[in-house]
């Protein structure tokens, strides 16, 4: 067999490679329109006002939009861990003495981030307060326990319970 057409393969393959490179460059540099398509709804104020209004009345997408589907930081759904309450035996509370000064601070809030609870305590009604963890000292009192509805503080002679909403009614300490 004779190779008559062998001399044409090199120019033909060169033209094919050049054409593929030109098409590739055109695809890379052409803009891509990713705007949503308009549905059969009428446009009111903006391009997607009718669609947004219809979705907001039918669906609550706040949680879905807060977790983008293709985010590199997205993780599988993990249910909140079940925390079993710790049952402690009641300890006798020392009776307050006549010279016991009630704490001068207010319990403003409680948070639980992981296994470490913290209490937001302000030293005066005008201050924003600071976060304290169990064992830290606050104006001569030591934070002993943090619960969902209050905290326990103690000093050398007494233990007091501070409720989260006690200062709203007027009294901040209860025995």
HELIX and SHEET records of a PDB file:
HELIX    1   1 UNK A    6  UNK A   29  1                                  24    
HELIX    2   2 UNK A   49  UNK A   58  1                                  10    
HELIX    3   3 UNK A   62  UNK A   66  1                                   5    
HELIX    4   4 UNK A  166  UNK A  169  1                                   4    
SHEET    1   A 3 UNK A 106  UNK A 113  0                                        
SHEET    2   A 3 UNK A 116  UNK A 122 -1                                        
SHEET    3   A 3 UNK A 130  UNK A 132 -1                                        
SHEET    1   B 4 UNK A 137  UNK A 138  0                                        
SHEET    2   B 4 UNK A 141  UNK A 146 -1                                        
SHEET    3   B 4 UNK A 150  UNK A 154 -1                                        
SHEET    4   B 4 UNK A 159  UNK A 163 -1                                        
END                                                                             
